[in-house]
Amino acid sequence: MLHEYRKKTTIKAEQFDGSDEMARKYGLKKFGWKGFIKVPNSKKRFTLDAPMIIEAGDWLIENGKVEVDVLSDEDFRRTYERCD
């Protein structure tokens, strides 16, 4: 029988709003008219499977103090449930 499960571990994440403040925090640079790209040698290191272009509405998930993963809003909401 098929059952529904949610991930048991908690994570720290915030939804990227496209602001200059958040771009600086994560070492992102404006790219095109609505996206941002990862800047080499920034304070944060993105996982290898993170997308090249990050847009407002994407979720930034901190895996420790340095590494960051990126998920679309749809994938994030499908995978995680808020618990605070």
Backbone torsions as a table, in degrees:
resi	resn	phi	psi	omega
1	MET	NA	138.9	-177.9
2	LEU	-85.8	132.4	179.3
3	HIS	-125.1	161.0	176.1
4	GLU	-97.5	140.3	179.9
5	TYR	-133.6	152.7	171.4
6	ARG	-121.8	154.2	-179.9
7	LYS	-61.7	140.3	-176.6
8	LYS	-87.0	-27.3	-178.0
9	THR	-80.2	152.1	176.1
10	THR	-97.0	157.0	179.8
11	ILE	-134.0	164.0	171.4
12	LYS	-107.8	122.7	-177.5
13	ALA	-148.5	153.6	172.0
14	GLU	-142.7	148.9	-178.7
15	GLN	-84.5	126.9	-178.5
16	PHE	-69.8	127.6	-177.0
17	ASP	-103.4	0.7	178.3
18	GLY	81.6	5.6	-178.1
19	SER	-77.2	156.2	176.5
20	ASP	-61.1	-36.6	-179.5
21	GLU	-60.9	-48.1	179.1
22	MET	-68.7	-35.5	178.3
23	ALA	-61.5	-43.3	178.1
24	ARG	-64.6	-43.0	-178.2
25	LYS	-57.7	-39.4	-176.8
26	TYR	-102.3	6.6	177.3
27	GLY	66.4	44.6	180.0
28	LEU	-105.8	151.9	179.7
29	LYS	-123.2	138.6	178.9
30	LYS	-56.4	136.4	-179.5
31	PHE	-140.3	115.8	-177.8
32	GLY	71.8	-156.4	-175.1
33	TRP	-97.3	-10.4	178.8
34	LYS	-140.8	-0.3	-175.4
35	GLY	-116.3	171.7	176.5
36	PHE	-133.9	151.7	176.4
37	ILE	-121.2	158.3	177.9
38	LYS	-75.0	137.0	180.0
39	VAL	-100.2	127.9	177.2
40	PRO	-58.0	148.0	177.4
41	ASN	63.8	28.2	175.6
42	SER	-81.2	170.8	180.0
43	LYS	-63.2	-31.4	-179.0
44	LYS	-102.6	141.2	177.4
45	ARG	-109.2	124.5	-178.7
46	PHE	-88.3	146.5	178.2
47	THR	-64.1	156.9	-176.2
48	LEU	-64.0	-28.4	-178.8
49	ASP	-90.6	3.8	176.6
50	ALA	-66.9	143.5	-179.3
51	PRO	-65.0	155.4	179.3
52	MET	-70.6	-37.7	-179.1
53	ILE	-110.4	127.7	-179.4
54	ILE	-109.7	131.3	-176.9
55	GLU	-117.7	158.9	173.7
56	ALA	-56.0	135.6	-177.7
57	GLY	103.3	-21.6	175.3
58	ASP	-70.7	157.2	179.2
59	TRP	-104.9	135.3	177.7
60	LEU	-105.6	117.1	-174.7
61	ILE	-110.5	120.3	-178.0
62	GLU	-88.1	119.9	176.9
63	ASN	-105.0	81.3	-173.6
64	GLY	92.3	-162.0	-175.7
65	LYS	-85.2	-22.2	-172.5
66	VAL	-115.1	-41.4	-171.7
67	GLU	-83.4	138.2	-178.6
68	VAL	-128.9	135.8	173.5
69	ASP	-111.0	155.7	-177.7
70	VAL	-125.7	132.1	175.1
71	LEU	-130.0	146.2	173.4
72	SER	-66.6	160.5	179.0
73	ASP	-58.2	-42.5	-179.6
74	GLU	-61.5	-48.3	179.7
75	ASP	-65.6	-39.7	179.9
76	PHE	-62.4	-49.0	-178.4
77	ARG	-66.6	-27.5	177.6
78	ARG	-75.2	-27.2	-173.1
79	THR	-97.6	-36.1	-171.7
80	TYR	-120.2	154.2	175.5
81	GLU	-125.8	132.5	-179.5
82	ARG	-64.7	138.0	-176.4
83	CYS	-130.6	14.5	177.0
84	ASP	-113.9	NA	NA
